[in-house]
Amino acid sequence: MNSQPSTTINQQDDGRSPESVGSMLSLLERPSWHASAACNGVGADVFFPGRGESAEVAMRFCNSCTVVTECLNSALEYRDSGVWAGTSGRQRRKIRRLPTRRPDDAPLEHTEQESA
């Protein structure tokens, strides 16, 4: 009998269930900021609610988290599903579509003539 965990993913699984996402994430090295995250050690199922289920519990962790900025930056770059940094996948897709502002786009200072 093989005591190794199975690495086969059910073909019906689209890769977004908490089990498959948790398995995939466990294979990756977590970023250093994750150790300080309010959600560190919490089961993935909390952050991947099913369709029609509430994300309220996940949001409570995010609302009290000290690394929410780092989490959001990571989520915007790599993650489309689940609750990350208090945002849903849909919210992050909207954020990604927003125009980005470069330093050279800074507003010009008003002169006295413009103010008058």
C-alpha positions as CSV (number, residue, x, y, z in Angstrom):
1,M,0.0,0.0,0.0
2,N,1.4,3.4,-1.0
3,S,1.4,5.9,1.9
4,Q,2.2,8.9,-0.4
5,P,-0.6,11.3,-0.9
6,S,-2.2,11.2,-4.3
7,T,-1.2,14.0,-6.7
8,T,-4.0,13.1,-9.1
9,I,-6.6,15.8,-9.4
10,N,-10.1,14.7,-10.2
11,Q,-10.9,15.5,-13.8
12,Q,-14.2,17.0,-12.8
13,D,-12.3,19.5,-10.7
14,D,-11.7,22.9,-12.4
15,G,-8.8,23.7,-10.2
16,R,-10.6,26.3,-8.1
17,S,-12.0,24.2,-5.3
18,P,-10.4,24.8,-1.9
19,E,-8.9,21.3,-1.9
20,S,-7.1,21.7,-5.3
21,V,-6.1,25.3,-4.7
22,G,-4.8,24.4,-1.2
23,S,-2.8,21.5,-2.7
24,M,-1.4,23.8,-5.4
25,L,-0.5,26.5,-3.0
26,S,1.2,24.1,-0.6
27,L,3.6,23.2,-3.4
28,L,4.6,26.8,-3.7
29,E,6.9,28.7,-1.4
30,R,4.8,31.3,0.4
31,P,6.0,34.9,0.4
32,S,7.7,36.1,3.5
33,W,4.8,38.5,4.4
34,H,2.4,35.5,4.7
35,A,3.8,34.6,8.1
36,S,2.4,37.9,9.4
37,A,-1.0,37.5,7.7
38,A,-4.1,37.3,9.9
39,C,-5.2,34.3,7.8
40,N,-1.9,32.3,8.3
41,G,-3.0,28.8,9.4
42,V,-6.7,29.2,8.5
43,G,-8.2,26.6,6.2
44,A,-8.4,27.6,2.5
45,D,-12.1,26.7,2.4
46,V,-12.8,30.0,4.4
47,F,-11.3,32.0,1.5
48,F,-13.0,30.1,-1.3
49,P,-16.7,30.2,-0.5
50,G,-19.0,28.3,-2.9
51,R,-21.3,30.1,-5.3
52,G,-24.0,31.9,-3.2
53,E,-22.0,31.4,0.1
54,S,-20.9,34.3,2.2
55,A,-17.3,35.5,2.3
56,E,-18.0,37.4,5.6
57,V,-15.7,35.2,7.7
58,A,-12.8,35.7,5.3
59,M,-13.4,39.4,5.2
60,R,-13.1,39.6,9.0
61,F,-9.5,38.2,8.7
62,C,-8.6,40.6,6.0
63,N,-10.1,43.6,7.8
64,S,-7.7,43.1,10.7
65,C,-4.7,42.1,8.7
66,T,-1.4,44.0,8.8
67,V,-0.1,42.8,5.4
68,V,-3.3,43.5,3.4
69,T,-1.3,45.7,0.9
70,E,1.2,43.0,0.2
71,C,-1.6,40.5,-0.2
72,L,-3.5,42.7,-2.6
73,N,-0.5,43.3,-4.7
74,S,0.1,39.5,-4.9
75,A,-3.5,38.8,-5.6
76,L,-3.7,41.4,-8.4
77,E,-0.7,39.8,-10.0
78,Y,-1.4,36.1,-9.6
79,R,-4.9,35.2,-8.3
80,D,-8.4,35.3,-10.0
81,S,-10.4,33.3,-7.5
82,G,-11.0,33.4,-3.8
83,V,-10.9,36.2,-1.2
84,W,-7.5,37.9,-1.0
85,A,-6.9,41.2,0.8
86,G,-10.6,41.6,1.4
87,T,-11.4,41.5,-2.3
88,S,-13.2,39.0,-4.5
89,G,-12.0,37.8,-7.9
90,R,-14.5,40.0,-9.6
91,Q,-13.3,43.1,-7.6
92,R,-9.7,42.3,-8.5
93,R,-10.6,42.0,-12.2
94,K,-12.2,45.4,-12.1
95,I,-9.1,46.9,-10.3
96,R,-6.9,45.4,-13.0
97,R,-8.9,47.2,-15.7
98,L,-8.4,50.6,-14.1
99,P,-5.9,52.9,-15.8
100,T,-2.6,52.9,-14.0
101,R,-1.0,56.2,-13.0
102,R,2.7,56.8,-13.8
103,P,4.8,59.3,-11.8
104,D,5.0,61.5,-14.9
105,D,1.2,61.8,-14.9
106,A,1.2,63.8,-11.7
107,P,-1.0,66.9,-11.8
108,L,0.7,70.2,-12.5
109,E,0.8,72.7,-9.7
110,H,-1.7,75.6,-10.0
111,T,-0.3,79.0,-10.7
112,E,-1.8,82.2,-9.2
113,Q,-3.3,83.1,-12.6
114,E,-5.2,79.8,-12.7
115,S,-6.5,80.3,-9.2
116,A,-7.8,83.9,-9.9
